[in-house]
Amino acid sequence: MERKNKISKTMFLFLSSLLLLHPICSLCHAWNQEAIIGKWRDVKGTIEIEIYRNNEKYHGRIMWLKEPNYRENDRKGMAGKPKIDRENPDPALRKRPLLNMDLFWGCVFSENQRWERGLLYDPLKGKTYQCSISMDTPDWLRVRGYIGAEILSMTMFLKRIEG
């Protein structure tokens, strides 16, 4: 029993140190504010996003979907039709296509090497969240959507793609 507690304590200390070092290590990189501009794919390979700059703000537009059309067994009668923003709380926006729609917008590059103060939209739920983006490496982004405290967030990892 004592050995198990020792291993658990060691593992806890190791994981805690990694969590504490991550923010410090991310400050070692000095990202150019335009480093996120380009095309990105989620880790599941279901969506491609193009990040672009408009004035001093950064936005991410849906450019490709693995499944751009609703499935044959769609419960809302849209089988085979292109996916639209049907869960949007604004009825006027429910017919807009998901392709070419901004998934996040308004992110501003900050002194702590992150893009913050933006908004992230989840078209599956029709909900909008606060958004921040951090770059782990030149080819990996961490996009967070949250309400209130960023610690309670949903995170999407994106990998840079060529072209």
Buried (B, 14 or more C-beta within 10 A) or exposed (E): EEEEEEEEEEEEEEEEEEEEEEEEEBEEEEBEBEBBEBBBBBEEEEBBBBBBBEEEBBBBBBBBBEEEEBEEEEEEEBEEEEBBBBBBEEEEBEEBEBBEBBBBBBBEBEEEBBBBBBBBBBBEEBBBBBBBBBBEEEEBBBBBBBEEEEEEBEEBBBEBBEE
